[in-house]
């Protein structure tokens, strides 16, 4: 259990941040026939769904898909328990489309690399962009988000925890959690 938790975004601030992300995406794609939002399991999926809803309400035609990066992770051997396989679901043609990958947090960039590997199994998009709720500094790969709501730098032993009511019983929250140090 974490020693200390600090609120990064309240539920209301998360909603405002997602609305701002949707606005930025809409403004960057004026004149586009349609765009595709692809959520990375697990918490990139509810982010992508909420962005898709907001974009559709503003008149943007949006395709929606999900992507499971489990088989493309380079850190699977470090997991004590293998993540649940969700399977990818992209039932539209990606060829020539503007695709926006969605994830709740970018940190090292490795999840995005894995998502790109899986995404290209479904076609060849015209352009791929990245939308994240939180940009956590500390990249290990040259990957940067095109759209982010908040950029944070954490201390060693801290992590960002984003929760969405769609997958987390406690509901929407975005916190910084300090992990207990081992003695």
N, C-alpha and C positions, 0 to 999 in steps of 0.2 A: 504494500500500500504506500502511496506517495507520502513523503513527510510534509510537504507544503504544496498548496495549489493556489495559483493566482489566476484571476479571470483575465483573459485576453480580449474576448468579445462576449457580450451578453447575447441572449437569444435575439433581442431586438437589433443589436448591432450586427449580428450575423445576417439577419434578413436585409438590413440596409446595405451591407457589404455585398451580398449576392445581387441585390438590385443594381448597385453601382457596377459590378462586373458585367451584368447583362447589358447595361447601358453602354459601357465601353466596347463590348463585342458588337452590339448593334451599330454603333457609330463607325466602327472599323470595317463594317461589311455593308455599308450603304450601297444599294444597287445590285447586291448579290441575289441570284435567284433563290438560293437556299444554302444553308450551312448544315454541317453535321456536328453534333455534340456527342462525344464518346466518353463515358464515365469509366474510370479505372476502379475495379473492385478493391476495397469495399466502399469506402466513404467518398470516392470520386463519383459514384453512381448517384447518390442523392443530390450532390452538388450539381451534376449535369442535368438531372431532372428538374431541379428548381430553376436553373438557368434557362432550360428549354421552355418551361412554362412562362417565365417572364418575357423571353424573346417572342414567343408565339402571341402573347397578349399585346405586344407592341407591333404585330403584323409581320414578323420575320418567319419565313418558312423554315422549319427546323426538322431534320432527321435526328433520331436518337438511337444510340447503341451503347452496349457495355463491352468491356474488355477485361479478360482475366489474364493476369501476367504471371501466374504461378509457375508455369513451365519455363518462363524466360528469366526468372530471377537468378542472379549470380550468388545469392546468399542462402539458398535453400538448405545447404548442408549445415548451416549454423542454427537452424530452427530446431527446437526440442519437439515441436509438433508441426507437421506439415499443414499449411493453410488449407481450408476447405476449397475444393475446386468448384468454381461457379460456372465456368464456361463462358466464352465470348458470344455475344449476340449482336451481330451487325447484319440486318436483313435488307440492306440497300447497297447500291453500287457506289463504292468510294472513288472510283476512277474520276479524276478531274474535279473533285469536290474540295471545298475548304472544310477542313476537319479541325475541330478544337477538342483536344484531349483535356479532360477535367479530373483533377485530383484535389484532395482537401489540403495537403501540405506538400511542398517540394523542399527537400533537404539536400541529399547527396546528388540527386539526379538519376540514380540507378533505376528507380521505378519507371521513370519516363523512358529511359533507354529500353527497358523491357517492354513497355507498352508500344513503343515504335516497332520493335521486332514483331510483336503480335499483330499490330495494325496492318502492316504491309502484307500479311497473309490474306487480307480481304480486298486488296486493290492498291492502286497507286493514286493517292490524293494529289490535287494540284498544290495544296499547301497544308501543312500541319502546324497548328499553334497550340499553346498550353495555357490553360486557365486554372489558377489555384486560389484557394481562399487565403492560405498563409504561405508566404515565401520565407522559409527558415534559412538563414545564411549558413554556409558550410558545404558548398558544392564540391564534389569529387570528380564530376564530369562537366564538360562545357555545355550545360543545358540551363536555359533561363526561361522563366514564364513570360508570356506576352501580356497576360492579364493577371494581376494579383490584387487582393484587397488589402493585405497588410504584410509588411516585411519586418521580421524580428531577428535579433541576434540573441542566442541563449548562452548561458554559462554551461560549462561541463556538468553533466549529471542532470540537466534539465531536458524536457521534451515537450512538444506541443501535442495536446490531445484535443482533437476536434470530434464532436459527437453530433450525430443527426438523429432526430426522433424516428426516422424511418428504419434505422438499424440499431439504435441505442435506447434501451428502456428509460434511461434518465432524461432523455430529450436533448434538445439543442444546447450545446455549450462549446466554448473554445477556451481552453485553459493552458497554462504552463504548469507542468508538474515537476517537482524536484524528486528525484529518486533517492531513496535512502542509500547512504554509503555503507559499504561492507567494512566490518572492523576486523 
